[in-house]
Amino acid sequence: MTTKTAVKCYRFEGIDFIPENRLLNWHDNQQTLLTADESRFLASLCYLAGEVVSTESIYRYTFTSPNAYEESCDHHYDLNVLLLSLSKKLLRNGKMAIPIYIIPSYGFRVSLPNTTAVRNETTPLKSPPSWPALVKNKSKKPLLQVININYAIITTVVIITFTLLISYWIMTTQ
């Protein structure tokens, strides 16, 4: 059984950026993994590609939208630090694979990608195990649990008994 999911892909010269996977796929079959923040920042820039976007707008667009995986929304992100780390990962042969232009006193601009595509990826689903396999796996575990519990109980009883005998012997010898 398989399922198909739509995956957005921004294709630039020499590189594909897949935001959902946080991957930069180079056309020489190498991959670079981005952090979640770098991926969100680059995805926002690619989504708004061709436009000059103010620093405040890109910040709001990238980091104030709800993220289901974050526990709180109190984070403060430094776009300069993100841009620096992202630039290092995008640099190949002395050239930026996805050029991010900094517009002084205003914001950022990314050139339009060659193509923006939504790819359908097919992922196989795990089939449920057969009934006999479940019965075999379940039948071994309870016996081992009972044996482990019995050893724990016996050990505890021996320790308590030994402690009581020593304390009784100490009390009677005085």
N, C-alpha and C positions, 0 to 999 in steps of 0.2 A: 504494500500500500504506500502511496506517495502523496505529498501535498505540494502545491505550487504557491510560492510567495512572490510578490512583486518587490524587486529591489531596485532602488534608484541608483543610477550610475552617471557621473559626470566624466566625460572623456575629453582629455586635453592631449596635446601633442606629446607622446611618449609616456603618458600616465593615465590611469583610470582611478577615480576616487569614488568609493562606495561608502557613503555615510553610515548606513545601518551596520556594516561590519567593521567600521573604523579602520578601513584599509586603503592604502595607496598601492595599487597594482601597477607596477612598471611594465612596460611592453617587452622587457627582457626577462620576464617571468619571475622577477623578484617582488617581494611584498614588504611594505613598511606599515607597522601597526601604530595608530595614533592613540593618544589618550582620549578619554570621553570629551574633555573640554576642547582639545584641539579639533576633534572631529566635528563637534557642534559649531565651533567658530568657522571652520573651513566650509561646512555645509551651508551655513548662513551666507557666507561670502559668495559661494557658488550659486546659491539660490537667487541672490541679488546681483549676479554677475552682469557686467556692462554698466551698472549704475555706480555713481559716486555716492557712498553711504557715509553719513556722519558717524563719528565714534559713538555718540550716545545712542543713535538708532541701532547700530549693529550690536551694541551691548544689550540693549533692551530686547532686540529680536532674538539674540542668542541665549541670554542667560535669565531672562525673567519669564520666559514661557515655562509652564510646569513640566517638570521631569519626573516621571513615575518612579524612577530609581533612586531619587534623592530623598533623604529623610527630612531635611529642612531647606528652606529657600533663603537662608541668611548669608549665603556665600558672597564674597566680593572677589571678582576676578580681575586680574591685571592683564589687559589686552596686550600690553607691550611684552610681557613675559610669554604669553601664548604665541604671539607673533614671532618672537625670537625662536622658541622651540619648534614651531611649525616651519619656519624658514629653514632651519637646519635639516629637517626631515625632507623638505621639498627640493633641496639643493642637490643637483646631480651634474657632474662634469662642469662645475663652475657656473651653472645656469639654473635659474628657478624653473621647475617643471610646471608649476602653476604660479605665474607671476602675480604677486599681491602688491599693488601700487599704493604707496602712502601719499595721500594728498595733504600737504602741510596745513596745519591749523584747521583741518576739516575732518578727514576720515580715511576711508579705504576704497579701493576699486580693484576688482578682479576681471580680467578679460573674459569674454564669453567662451564657454567650452566649445569644442568642435561639435560634440553631440551631447544631448542629455537623453538618456534612455532609461526605460523601466524594463528591467530584465525579469523574466520569470525563472526562478530557480526551483528545481524539483529536489526535494529532500525526502529520502525514504523514512517512513515511520516504522518504529519497532512493532513487530507483530507480538501479540500477547503469547506467553508461553502456554504450552499444551497442559491439559489437566493432569496427566500422569507426572509430568515434570514438577508441577506444583506440589503434588502429594508427596513425591520423593523428598523434595527440599523441606517441606514442613514436618515430615515424620522424623527426621534426624534431629532437628533443633530442640524440640521439647525434652527429649531424653537427655541431651547434653546440658540443658538448663537445669533439669532436676538434679543431675549428678553434681553440677557446680554449686547449686544451692545446698545440697546435702553436705558437701565438703566445707562450705562456709559455716553451716550450722554446727557441724561436728567440731570444727576448729574453735569456734566461739565458745562452745560448751566446755571444751578441754581447757581453754585459757581461763574461763571463769572459775571452773572447778579448781584448777591449780592455784589461782589467786586466793580463793577461799581457804584452801588447805594451808597455804603458807601463812595467811593472816590468823587462822585458828591456832597453828603451831606457835606463832609468835605470842599470841595472847595467853596460851597455857603455860609457856615456859617462864613467864615473868612473874 
